Amino acid sequence: MAVAGTRVAVERGKNESSTALIRRFTRRAQGLGLVREMRDRRYFKRTKSKNVGLKRALINKTRRENYNELVKLGKIDPAAKKVRGKR
């Protein structure tokens, strides 16, 4: 695995075309594993800590209890369709 500070430097040769320079750069980056590593990192999602999960569960529980209380009091019709987003 490459270090985050790894840089790929290529110098243009005397009679080297720009496409050859780009090709050489690409091959060097692939050789170091930078392309693969960047693709792996692209969709990486950090796992949430146990405390964050417990806090979220408490919030959901409170919301659910509040909703059920409003249904009991007749302020919310549970048969009404819940619409989220665009209508």
Secondary structure as UniProt FT lines:
FT   TURN            4..5
FT   TURN            14..15
FT   HELIX           18..31
FT   TURN            32..33
FT   HELIX           34..42
FT   HELIX           50..72
FT   TURN            73..74
FT   TURN            78..79
//
